[in-house]
Amino acid sequence: MTEVLFYHLTESTLEEALPPLLEKSVERGWRAVVQLGSEERRDALDAHLWTYRDDSFLAHGTEHERQPEHQPILLTCGESRANAAKIRFMVDGASPPDVSDYERAVFMFDGHDETQLEQARSHWRAMKAAGHQATYWQQTPERRWERKA
């Protein structure tokens, strides 16, 4: 059974909240896929992950680069899983493929975007109906994650 987590961004942007979660995934030895809603967002996140910290970067690639199967983190706008990822992140309202073969699926959505909120609610219902164990996490004012459901 896939563990499904919903992360409700209320205090941080995706660019602030996603890199630490990707770092933790890689530290666990997991390969990750990040599915974005558009090519423009994919390309912006691609650039951001190389420069988000002065002392570090996250090794990654996109679905269109050579040898995507070797990437610890793969950025995609589609259903690609070329790197045999154990965890899949869906952001910017991206519609998930079947997540049954993943250890974990993560939906991250902007709490200030009504469209993303509605999409997250729809994804929540679909994941629960599919029998996945889903949990809902919301940011506190201190930018920590607090489990709400």
Number of C-alpha atoms within 10 A of each C-alpha: 12 18 17 24 21 23 23 22 21 15 18 18 12 15 13 12 17 17 18 12 13 22 17 11 17 17 10 9 11 18 23 27 30 27 27 23 16 14 13 11 17 19 14 11 20 19 11 16 19 14 13 15 11 7 6 10 14 19 14 18 21 20 21 10 10 10 12 20 17 14 22 21 26 28 26 25 20 17 16 18 21 15 18 19 22 19 25 25 23 23 24 20 22 23 18 19 12 11 20 14 13 17 15 20 26 21 25 24 26 21 19 12 12 11 13 19 17 13 17 26 12 11 18 20 12 12 21 13 10 12 11 18 14 18 16 16 17 19 19 13 10 8 13 13 15 13 13 9 9
